[in-house]
Structure formats: structure tokens, C-alpha cells
């Protein structure tokens, strides 16, 4: 009897031990699988040279999430548009051992020289830039070896809005009188959008009534609201056919002023956030359309490109349109109009009503190991 009891106890202990061993092996297997990522343990940063906003928070959150799927980490920094702070954040990250940097909205006047010099000092550092032009001291466009430049199709964003304004809002009018909300020589994205805007102006399809901008970039929406109220005081009903805004934060200030003063002026703007959708869905809203890319997708694309640089897979960094290896990528523009939206539309489910290219996984750079860890 005692022998039988002892045998039972031993069996239980063995089974318990085997179970523990199995759990340990499973955990080890998961760790090994994660560690098999070519960029496992790499440290990245997303550094934005702008004040934070809804769309940039979407981008930052997706950067962090994508990095985690690849076994990396990603820290987020904002400079609030201060170039010196931005450059210091970049230098500090390089000095403290970050492996890769996803840099957004660097200034045209310094980015090429500053980043070239930085990479001389830290040759193993990998960099991807967003909305950043590289030009030398003579104003000539340049590239930096090993650095991928990443943009939205900014000229396309401007053209989508103006085509909609001219063909859908005012099909029988030429030129259409536009109040332009834009800042010259401010950021690369605005300069690139000017290319699309200028095309319509040169063709005589639009007439620019005035150009306005916020006076306080760090409180842009409220500033734009005040500027718009002052501007509308100088114009009567019918003097302005539409407001074209280069940035959705500016458009929100304009929308509030138009609504408060009772004007009936359609707004078309670049970029899209949850707050914009709420404004567009309001009864009687004058906010007619947004041209945009998916900023969650922009965050993911930036980290995907950075991961391919870190793993040395430059041949897999391909243009989403041509499918050819490149160091210069643009995300396709999408037009989302007020009449596409449904009562329950949010930034999370906008994919249900947006054009196919908005956030389309076909736009992402990828390869076999990225598909393994991200799923596509």
C-alpha cells in the first residue's frame, strides 16, 4: 500500500514537472521566434519637428505599435516646431545609441548638411525622413546615401481638392474665387502642395482672393479662428467661393469662424482626423472635403522602411506605384468628401467609406520577414 502511494506521488510530481517543462519550452520558443527578427532589440525614435496634433498622434502611436511587432522599441519626441530643439533631439538620440531615427518635417535650409554631417560621425545610424527636402547651399536637390525620403503625394493632395472644388462644387464657374490658407517657405509639405495649387491658378481655373495663415503656430487652430473672423469682416457673401486650407488644423479654425458668423462658404482641406470628421458630420457643415493619406499608415510605413534599412534590405524599399527599388517614396492621395461619411463614421472605421488607396496595404514596403512579424 505504501509503495503504491509513493508511486502515485512520484507520478504526480513527474507530470507536474513535465507540465512546467512544457510551459518553459513554449515560452522559450516564443522568445526565440521574436528574437529571430532581423531587427530584434533595435532602438528607434520618431522625432517630429511640429507641434503635436491629432494626425501626428495617430502616426506616433502606429510607429510604436509597428516597432513592437518587429521586436524593436520606438520612443517619440516633439520639438513644437523649434528647429534647434529638433536638431538637439536628433543629436542626443544619436549620441545615446539609438539605431534608427524616423525624422519628420526637417527644415529645408539645414536638413541636407546637418544629416550628412551627423552620418559622418555616426555611420551605423539609419535614418528615414518624412516631409523633408534635401537641398544644398545652392538650392539644388540632393540625396543622402542610405537615407530614404518619404512624403505624401502633396501636389496630388492639392489637385484633388481643387478638382473637386472646380468640377463638383462650381462646375459652371471659371475662375472659382479661393481664399487660400497657406504659409510660404514654412515646411516642405506646404511648398510641395503649392505645386498642385499653382497648376490650377496658372490654368485660370481658380482666382486667389487672399492668402491667410495663423499668427501663432503653436496654437494654430485658435489663431486661425481669430484670423478667419477678421478676414471675413472684409468680404461679403459671394466674394469667396471656397476656402482651400493646406492643413486640417487650420481648417478647423476657419470652420468655427465661418459657422459662428453664419457664412455659407465650403471648406476643402488637406489631412484628416477624428475631429475633422466630427465637424464634417455636423448638420449644415460647410466642410466639404479632405484630401489625405492615412497617418496611421504613414507611421507604419516609416518604421517599415527604417526596419529594412536596419536589416540591410534596401532592395525591398520599393515605390508603391512602380514597384521599383527607390530612396524616395510618396503615399498616394485620397479624396474623402462629406457625402461619403455616415452618421457613425470615425477615424477608426473611415476605411469603410474611404477610397481603396487610403491605408491600402499595397502601399507598404514589405518582404518575407516583415510579413512574418506584421502579417502583410
C-alpha positions as CSV (number, residue, x, y, z in Angstrom):
1,X,0.0,0.0,0.0
2,X,2.8,2.4,1.0
3,X,4.6,1.5,-2.2
4,X,1.5,2.3,-4.3
5,X,1.1,5.7,-2.6
6,X,4.7,6.5,-3.2
7,X,4.5,5.6,-6.9
8,X,1.4,7.8,-7.2
9,X,3.2,10.7,-5.6
10,X,6.2,10.3,-7.9
11,X,3.9,10.1,-10.9
12,X,2.1,13.3,-9.9
13,X,5.5,15.1,-9.4
14,X,6.8,13.9,-12.8
15,X,3.6,15.0,-14.5
16,X,3.8,18.4,-12.8
17,X,7.4,18.7,-13.7
18,X,6.7,17.8,-17.3
19,X,4.0,20.4,-17.4
20,X,6.3,23.0,-16.1
21,X,9.0,22.0,-18.5
22,X,6.5,22.2,-21.4
23,X,5.5,25.7,-20.4
24,X,9.1,26.8,-20.1
25,X,9.8,25.3,-23.6
26,X,6.8,27.2,-25.1
27,X,7.9,30.5,-23.5
28,X,11.5,29.9,-24.8
29,X,10.1,29.1,-28.2
30,X,8.2,32.4,-28.3
31,X,11.2,34.3,-27.2
32,X,13.4,32.6,-29.9
33,X,10.8,33.3,-32.5
34,X,10.7,37.0,-31.6
35,X,14.5,37.2,-31.4
36,X,14.7,35.8,-34.9
37,X,13.5,39.2,-36.3
38,X,16.5,40.8,-38.0
39,X,15.8,44.0,-36.1
40,X,15.1,42.4,-32.7
41,X,16.3,44.7,-29.9
42,X,16.9,47.7,-32.1
43,X,16.1,51.1,-30.7
44,X,14.3,53.6,-32.8
45,X,12.8,57.1,-32.4
46,X,10.1,59.1,-34.1
47,X,11.1,62.8,-33.9
48,X,8.5,65.4,-35.2
49,X,9.5,69.0,-35.9
50,X,6.0,70.3,-35.4
51,X,3.6,70.8,-32.5
52,X,1.7,67.6,-31.9
53,X,-1.8,67.2,-33.4
54,X,-4.4,64.5,-34.0
55,X,-2.8,63.2,-37.1
56,X,0.7,63.2,-35.7
57,X,-0.5,61.3,-32.6
58,X,-2.0,58.7,-35.0
59,X,1.3,58.5,-36.7
60,X,3.3,58.2,-33.5
61,X,1.1,55.5,-32.0
62,X,1.4,53.4,-35.1
63,X,5.2,53.9,-35.1
64,X,5.4,52.4,-31.6
65,X,3.0,49.6,-32.4
66,X,4.8,48.6,-35.6
67,X,8.2,48.7,-33.9
68,X,6.9,46.4,-31.1
69,X,5.7,43.8,-33.7
70,X,9.2,43.7,-35.0
71,X,10.8,43.3,-31.6
72,X,12.1,46.9,-31.6
73,X,11.3,49.8,-29.4
74,X,10.3,53.3,-30.6
75,X,10.4,56.5,-28.5
76,X,8.5,59.6,-29.5
77,X,9.8,63.2,-29.4
78,X,8.1,66.5,-30.4
79,X,10.1,69.8,-30.9
80,X,7.0,72.1,-31.3
81,X,8.4,73.4,-34.5
82,X,11.7,74.7,-32.9
83,X,14.5,73.8,-35.4
84,X,17.2,74.0,-32.7
85,X,15.3,71.7,-30.3
86,X,14.7,69.3,-33.2
87,X,18.3,69.1,-34.1
88,X,19.3,68.7,-30.5
89,X,16.8,65.8,-30.1
90,X,18.3,64.1,-33.1
91,X,21.9,64.6,-31.9
92,X,21.0,63.4,-28.4
93,X,19.4,60.2,-29.8
94,X,22.5,59.5,-32.0
95,X,24.8,60.1,-29.0
96,X,22.8,57.8,-26.7
97,X,23.0,54.9,-29.1
98,X,19.7,54.8,-31.0
99,X,19.9,52.5,-34.0
100,X,17.4,54.3,-36.2
101,X,15.6,57.6,-36.5
102,X,12.3,58.4,-38.3
103,X,12.5,62.2,-38.7
104,X,9.5,64.3,-39.7
105,X,9.4,67.9,-41.1
106,X,13.0,68.8,-41.0
107,X,13.8,72.3,-42.4
108,X,15.0,72.6,-46.0
109,X,17.6,75.2,-45.1
110,X,19.6,72.8,-42.9
111,X,18.5,69.1,-43.3
112,X,20.9,68.0,-46.0
113,X,24.0,69.4,-44.4
114,X,23.0,68.6,-40.8
115,X,22.1,65.0,-41.5
116,X,25.1,64.4,-43.8
117,X,27.4,65.6,-41.0
118,X,25.6,63.5,-38.4
119,X,26.1,60.4,-40.5
120,X,29.8,61.1,-40.9
121,X,30.0,61.0,-37.1
122,X,27.6,58.0,-36.7
123,X,27.9,55.9,-39.8
124,X,25.9,53.0,-38.4
125,X,22.9,55.2,-37.7
126,X,19.9,54.6,-40.0
127,X,17.6,57.5,-41.0
128,X,14.2,57.8,-42.7
129,X,12.8,61.3,-43.3
130,X,9.2,62.4,-43.7
131,X,8.1,65.7,-45.4
132,X,11.8,66.8,-45.6
133,X,13.5,68.2,-48.6
134,X,17.3,67.8,-49.1
135,X,18.8,70.9,-50.8
136,X,22.4,72.1,-50.8
137,X,23.8,75.6,-50.3
138,X,22.9,76.4,-53.9
139,X,19.3,75.3,-53.6
140,X,20.0,72.1,-55.6
141,X,18.1,69.0,-54.7
142,X,20.3,66.3,-53.2
143,X,20.1,62.8,-51.7
144,X,22.0,61.2,-48.8
145,X,23.3,57.7,-49.3
146,X,21.4,55.2,-47.2
147,X,18.6,57.7,-46.2
148,X,15.1,57.2,-47.6
149,X,13.0,60.3,-48.1
150,X,9.3,59.6,-47.6
151,X,6.4,62.0,-48.5
152,X,2.7,62.2,-49.0
153,X,1.8,63.0,-52.7
154,X,1.5,66.6,-51.7
155,X,0.9,68.0,-55.2
156,X,-1.8,65.4,-55.7
157,X,-3.5,66.4,-52.4
158,X,-3.8,70.0,-53.6
159,X,-5.0,68.9,-57.0
160,X,-7.6,66.5,-55.6
161,X,-9.2,69.3,-53.6
162,X,-9.1,71.9,-56.4
163,X,-10.5,69.4,-59.0
164,X,-13.4,68.7,-56.6
165,X,-14.0,72.4,-56.0
166,X,-14.0,73.2,-59.7
167,X,-15.9,70.2,-61.1
168,X,-18.3,69.4,-58.2
169,X,-18.9,72.5,-56.2
170,X,-18.7,75.1,-59.0
171,X,-18.9,73.2,-62.3
172,X,-20.3,76.3,-64.2
173,X,-17.9,78.9,-62.8
174,X,-14.4,79.9,-64.0
175,X,-12.4,81.0,-62.2
176,X,-13.5,79.9,-58.8
177,X,-12.6,82.5,-56.1
178,X,-10.4,80.8,-53.5
179,X,-9.4,82.0,-50.0
180,X,-6.1,80.3,-49.6
181,X,-4.9,79.2,-46.1
182,X,-1.2,78.5,-46.5
183,X,2.2,79.6,-45.3
184,X,5.0,80.1,-47.9
185,X,8.6,78.9,-47.1
186,X,7.4,77.2,-43.9
187,X,7.6,73.4,-44.3
188,X,8.4,71.1,-47.3
189,X,4.8,69.7,-47.4
190,X,3.3,73.2,-47.9
191,X,5.8,74.0,-50.7
192,X,5.1,70.8,-52.4
193,X,1.3,71.4,-52.2
194,X,1.9,74.8,-53.8
195,X,2.9,72.9,-57.0
196,X,-0.6,71.4,-57.3
197,X,-2.2,74.7,-56.4
198,X,-0.2,76.7,-58.8
199,X,-1.2,74.4,-61.7
200,X,-4.8,75.3,-61.2
201,X,-4.1,79.0,-60.8
202,X,-1.9,79.1,-64.0
203,X,-4.7,77.4,-65.9
204,X,-7.1,80.1,-64.9
205,X,-9.4,77.7,-63.1
206,X,-9.1,79.5,-59.8
207,X,-8.5,83.0,-58.6
208,X,-6.8,83.6,-55.2
209,X,-8.8,86.2,-53.3
210,X,-6.3,86.4,-50.4
211,X,-3.7,84.3,-48.6
212,X,-4.1,84.0,-44.8
213,X,-2.3,82.0,-42.1
214,X,-2.2,81.6,-38.3
215,X,-0.2,84.1,-36.3
216,X,0.6,81.6,-33.6
217,X,1.9,78.3,-35.0
218,X,1.9,76.6,-31.5
219,X,-1.8,77.4,-31.1
220,X,-2.8,77.2,-34.7
221,X,-6.4,76.3,-34.6
222,X,-7.4,79.2,-32.2
223,X,-5.1,81.6,-34.0
224,X,-6.7,80.6,-37.4
225,X,-10.1,81.1,-35.9
226,X,-9.3,84.7,-35.0
227,X,-7.6,85.4,-38.3
228,X,-10.5,84.0,-40.2
229,X,-13.0,86.1,-38.3
230,X,-11.0,89.2,-39.1
231,X,-10.7,88.3,-42.8
232,X,-14.4,87.6,-43.3
233,X,-15.2,91.0,-41.9
234,X,-13.6,92.4,-45.1
235,X,-15.7,90.3,-47.5
236,X,-19.4,90.0,-48.3
237,X,-21.5,86.9,-49.1
238,X,-20.4,85.6,-52.5
239,X,-17.0,87.2,-52.6
240,X,-15.4,83.9,-51.6
241,X,-16.5,80.7,-53.3
242,X,-14.4,78.3,-51.2
243,X,-11.7,78.1,-48.6
244,X,-8.6,75.9,-49.5
245,X,-6.6,75.0,-46.4
246,X,-3.2,73.4,-46.6
247,X,-3.6,71.8,-43.2
248,X,-6.6,70.4,-41.3
249,X,-5.8,72.2,-38.0
250,X,-6.0,75.5,-39.9
251,X,-9.3,74.3,-41.5
252,X,-10.8,73.7,-38.1
253,X,-10.2,77.3,-37.0
254,X,-11.7,78.5,-40.3
255,X,-14.7,76.2,-39.9
256,X,-15.5,77.6,-36.5
257,X,-15.3,81.2,-37.7
258,X,-17.5,80.5,-40.8
259,X,-20.1,78.7,-38.6
260,X,-20.1,81.4,-36.0
261,X,-20.5,84.3,-38.5
262,X,-23.2,82.5,-40.5
263,X,-21.3,82.4,-43.8
264,X,-22.0,79.7,-46.4
265,X,-18.5,79.0,-47.7
266,X,-17.4,75.5,-48.5
267,X,-14.0,74.4,-47.0
268,X,-11.7,71.9,-48.6
269,X,-8.5,70.9,-46.7
270,X,-5.5,68.6,-46.6
271,X,-5.3,65.8,-44.0
272,X,-8.0,64.1,-42.0
273,X,-8.5,63.4,-38.2
274,X,-11.3,62.3,-36.0
275,X,-12.0,65.9,-35.0
276,X,-12.4,66.9,-38.7
277,X,-14.9,64.1,-39.3
278,X,-17.0,65.3,-36.4
279,X,-17.0,68.8,-37.9
280,X,-17.9,67.5,-41.4
281,X,-20.8,65.4,-39.9
282,X,-22.4,68.4,-38.1
283,X,-25.8,69.5,-39.5
284,X,-25.3,72.2,-42.2
285,X,-21.5,71.8,-42.1
286,X,-19.6,73.8,-44.7
287,X,-16.6,71.4,-44.5
288,X,-17.0,69.7,-47.9
289,X,-13.9,67.6,-48.4
290,X,-10.5,66.4,-47.2
291,X,-7.6,65.2,-49.4
292,X,-5.4,63.0,-47.3
293,X,-3.3,59.9,-46.7
294,X,-3.8,57.7,-43.7
295,X,-1.4,58.9,-41.0
296,X,-1.6,55.6,-39.2
297,X,-0.2,54.1,-42.5
298,X,2.4,56.9,-42.7
299,X,3.7,55.9,-39.2
300,X,3.8,52.2,-40.1
301,X,5.4,52.9,-43.5
302,X,8.2,55.0,-41.8
303,X,9.0,52.2,-39.3
304,X,8.9,49.5,-42.1
305,X,11.3,51.5,-44.2
306,X,13.6,52.0,-41.2
307,X,13.5,48.3,-40.4
308,X,14.5,47.4,-43.9
309,X,17.4,49.9,-43.7
310,X,18.5,48.4,-40.3
311,X,18.5,44.9,-41.8
312,X,20.3,46.0,-44.9
313,X,17.4,45.1,-47.2
314,X,17.5,48.3,-49.3
315,X,16.3,46.4,-52.4
316,X,12.9,45.8,-50.7
317,X,12.3,49.6,-50.2
318,X,10.1,49.9,-53.3
319,X,7.9,52.6,-54.7
320,X,4.2,51.6,-54.2
321,X,3.3,52.7,-57.7
322,X,6.3,51.4,-59.8
323,X,7.4,48.5,-57.5
324,X,11.0,49.5,-58.2
325,X,13.7,49.9,-55.5
326,X,14.0,53.6,-54.5
327,X,15.2,56.0,-51.9
328,X,12.2,58.3,-52.5
329,X,8.6,57.2,-51.7
330,X,5.3,59.0,-51.9
331,X,2.0,57.8,-50.4
332,X,-0.9,58.2,-52.8
333,X,-3.6,60.9,-52.2
334,X,-7.2,60.1,-51.4
335,X,-10.3,62.4,-51.5
336,X,-12.9,62.0,-48.8
337,X,-16.0,64.1,-49.2
338,X,-18.7,65.0,-46.7
339,X,-21.3,63.0,-48.6
340,X,-19.2,59.8,-48.3
341,X,-19.4,59.9,-44.5
342,X,-22.0,58.1,-42.4
343,X,-23.5,59.0,-39.1
344,X,-21.2,56.6,-37.2
345,X,-18.0,57.3,-39.2
346,X,-14.9,57.8,-37.1
347,X,-11.2,57.9,-37.9
348,X,-11.1,54.2,-36.8
349,X,-13.7,53.0,-39.3
350,X,-13.1,55.5,-42.0
351,X,-11.7,52.7,-44.1
352,X,-15.3,51.5,-44.7
353,X,-16.1,54.6,-46.8
354,X,-12.7,55.9,-48.0
355,X,-11.3,55.2,-51.4
356,X,-9.3,51.9,-51.7
357,X,-5.9,53.6,-51.7
358,X,-6.5,55.2,-48.3
359,X,-4.4,53.0,-45.9
360,X,-4.1,50.2,-48.5
361,X,-1.6,47.6,-47.5
362,X,-0.4,47.5,-51.1
363,X,1.2,50.9,-50.4
364,X,3.6,49.4,-47.8
365,X,7.1,48.4,-48.4
366,X,7.4,44.7,-47.4
367,X,9.3,41.4,-47.7
368,X,9.0,37.9,-46.3
369,X,10.2,38.6,-42.8
370,X,8.1,41.8,-42.4
371,X,5.1,39.7,-43.5
372,X,6.0,37.1,-40.8
373,X,6.1,39.6,-38.0
374,X,3.4,42.1,-39.1
375,X,1.2,39.8,-41.1
376,X,1.3,41.5,-44.5
